[in-house]
Every structure is written in C-alpha cells, then in structure tokens.
Amino acid sequence: MPNPDPAATAFLRTRRSHPAKALTLPVPSRDELLPLLDTAARTPDHGMLVPWRFIVVGPDAMPRLAALADARATALDLDEEKRAKGRGQFDRGHLAVIVVASPKPSDKIPQIEQTLSAGAVCLSLLNAALAEGWGASWITGWVSHDRGFADGLDLDAAEWIAGIVHIGTQGAAPAERPRPDVSAITTWMSA
C-alpha cells in the first residue's frame, strides 16, 4: 500500500521556475548550497557512473562568464539579440551552478542514459532550490551548446553543459503558464 507524502505532491504539482533575470540577492552561501548539490546528486544514475559534475559560479565569476559569452558571440558572428541573451544571464546573475554532463566509458550504460541522468540532475537541483524557498531557473540556450564556451570552462572534450541553474532570492511571483493537456499526450496501452 502506498504511503503518500501530500506536502511533496503539492510541491511538485505547483512548482514553478523563476525567470533567472528576476532573481535577486541574497543567494545561498556555500553551506546552504552544498545540501542542494547533495540532493541533486541523488538522481537516477544507472550503473552509478556519476556522469555529471558541478561548476559553481559565484558573483565574482559572473563577469568572467559574461565576457566569455560576449567573446564567443563575436567569434560566432551572432546578432545582438543572441549576444545579449548569452551574456545577459551572467551580467544579471548572482549565483549559478553549471551542470556538466561528463559521460563515462561503459559497455553496459549507453550514452543516452548518462545524458538523461545529467538532465535529471538539473531538474533535481532546480527542485531542491525551490523546495528550500529559493528562486531558481534552469537555462540552456546557445551558450550551453557552444563548444568554445565549454572550452573556456576547461571542460574535457567529451563533456558538455547540460544546463545552467541560476539560484537566488525570488523576485515577483512568476505568472502561471499553460500546461500540457496530459490526456492529449498519453496513450493507454492494452493487452
């Protein structure tokens, strides 16, 4: 017989990311962030390969990443809108955790399972921050997919950015957004 946790269910049914640009100070201290990282690391990980790692970007490192994003936008000849989006999260950000997908060689665990585990870490970190009362947002965008940006973070050749989770104090409550019609995207299989 199930043993429901109504508070956890209510949280999951109502959770809402906060736009990164709306997050303000203060941000979690190192002591406050470590339990969030520990919670995120409890994600499904077939084979216990730990195919991901964290890079914590504090306020003092944000200008470095803004400049790196700007330099990459120049090298890629991106338009002003993409340049602004790429560097803006670091210009306005105060704390971010870059979740690095770090696949491990394995004959048993395919790369796709390791990739899914890295994505699960992003969501687990996001939910852990929200559950502790922080505002948080999981961002990707061109910066996350640009090899030159990854190289600027000293990622290994096989590593890549699964997501950038910004964490801070919640600004204004985000508006609710339309959710999928679950009945339209669910198939019930029969015998």
DABEL-V420464 format. One record per pair of residues at least 4 apart in sequence whose ideal C-beta (glycine too) atoms are under 7 Angstrom apart, sorted by the first residue. I is the first residue (numbers start at 1). J is the second residue. D is the distance in Angstrom with one decimal. If there is no record, write none. Layout:
i=(I:I)
j=(J:J)
d=(D:D)
//
This chain:
i=(4:5:6:7:8:9:10:11:11:15:15:16:17:17:17:17:18:18:18:18:18:18:18:18:19:19:20:20:20:20:20:21:22:22:23:23:23:23:23:23:24:24:24:25:25:25:26:27:27:27:27:28:28:28:28:28:28:29:30:33:33:34:35:36:36:36:36:36:37:37:39:39:40:40:40:40:42:43:43:43:43:44:44:45:45:45:46:46:47:47:47:49:49:49:49:51:51:51:51:51:51:51:52:52:52:52:52:52:52:52:53:53:54:54:55:55:55:56:57:57:57:57:57:57:58:59:59:61:62:62:62:63:64:65:65:66:66:66:66:67:68:68:68:69:69:69:69:69:69:70:70:70:71:72:72:72:72:73:73:73:73:75:78:78:79:80:81:82:82:83:84:85:86:86:86:87:88:89:89:89:89:93:94:95:95:95:96:96:96:97:97:97:98:98:98:99:99:99:99:99:99:99:100:100:100:100:101:101:101:101:101:102:103:103:103:104:109:109:111:112:113:114:115:116:117:118:119:119:120:121:122:122:122:122:122:123:124:125:125:126:126:126:126:127:128:129:129:129:130:130:134:134:134:135:135:135:135:136:136:136:137:138:138:139:139:139:140:140:142:143:144:144:144:146:147:148:150:150:150:150:151:155:155:180:181:182)
j=(9:9:10:11:12:13:14:15:131:127:130:174:126:136:137:138:22:23:135:136:137:170:171:174:137:174:89:93:137:139:166:92:171:172:94:135:166:168:169:171:168:169:171:94:168:169:169:94:95:167:168:32:33:36:95:134:167:33:34:37:56:38:39:40:125:128:129:132:41:54:124:128:121:124:125:128:124:117:120:121:124:117:120:49:50:117:109:113:106:108:109:104:106:109:114:101:102:103:104:114:117:118:99:100:101:102:117:118:121:162:100:102:97:99:98:100:153:97:61:62:65:95:96:98:95:94:95:65:66:90:93:67:68:69:90:70:87:90:91:71:72:149:152:73:86:87:90:143:149:74:83:87:75:76:146:148:149:78:82:83:86:148:82:83:83:84:85:86:142:87:88:141:141:142:143:91:92:93:139:164:166:166:168:166:167:168:164:165:166:125:165:167:153:161:164:118:121:122:125:162:163:165:155:159:161:162:115:118:159:160:162:159:111:114:158:114:113:114:115:116:117:118:119:120:121:162:123:162:124:125:126:138:162:163:165:127:128:129:165:130:136:138:165:131:132:134:136:167:134:136:167:168:169:168:169:170:171:165:166:167:166:163:165:163:164:166:144:163:146:149:161:163:164:150:151:152:155:159:160:161:155:159:160:185:185:186)
d=(6.5:6.3:6.0:6.4:6.4:6.1:6.2:5.9:6.1:6.4:5.5:5.4:6.6:6.5:4.9:6.6:5.7:6.1:3.6:6.3:5.7:5.4:6.8:5.5:6.0:6.3:5.4:6.4:4.2:5.7:4.0:5.3:3.6:6.3:6.8:4.8:5.8:3.3:6.5:6.3:5.8:4.8:5.6:5.6:6.7:6.3:5.8:4.8:3.7:6.1:4.8:3.7:4.4:6.8:6.6:6.3:6.0:6.8:6.4:6.2:6.7:6.3:6.3:6.4:6.2:4.5:5.5:6.6:6.3:5.8:6.4:3.9:5.1:4.3:3.7:5.7:6.8:6.1:4.2:4.8:4.8:6.1:5.7:6.4:6.3:5.0:5.4:5.1:6.2:5.9:4.1:4.3:6.2:5.8:6.4:6.6:5.6:5.0:5.4:3.7:5.6:6.2:5.9:6.2:5.6:5.6:6.6:4.3:5.0:6.5:4.9:5.2:5.4:6.3:4.1:6.2:6.3:5.6:4.8:6.4:6.1:7.0:4.5:6.3:6.0:5.2:6.8:6.3:6.2:4.7:5.2:6.3:6.4:6.2:4.2:6.4:4.5:3.8:4.9:6.3:6.3:6.2:4.5:6.3:4.1:4.0:6.2:5.3:6.6:6.6:6.5:4.8:6.4:6.0:5.5:4.9:5.1:4.3:6.4:3.8:5.4:6.3:4.0:5.3:7.0:6.1:6.5:6.1:6.0:6.4:5.2:6.1:6.7:5.9:4.7:5.7:6.0:5.4:5.9:6.9:6.7:5.5:5.2:7.0:5.2:6.0:5.2:6.5:4.8:6.1:4.7:6.9:6.9:5.9:5.3:6.2:5.3:5.0:6.8:4.6:5.0:6.5:6.1:5.3:6.2:6.8:6.1:3.9:6.4:5.2:4.4:4.9:5.5:4.5:5.8:6.8:5.3:6.2:6.1:6.4:6.5:6.7:6.7:6.3:6.7:4.0:6.7:5.9:6.0:6.2:6.4:5.1:5.6:3.9:6.1:6.2:6.1:6.4:5.0:6.4:5.0:4.9:5.6:5.9:6.5:4.4:3.8:4.7:6.7:5.5:5.2:6.6:7.0:5.6:6.1:3.5:6.7:6.1:6.6:4.8:5.0:4.9:5.2:6.8:4.8:6.4:4.2:5.7:5.8:5.2:4.2:6.6:6.3:6.8:6.2:6.6:4.3:6.9:5.9:6.0:6.7:4.0:6.9:5.8:7.0:5.6)
//
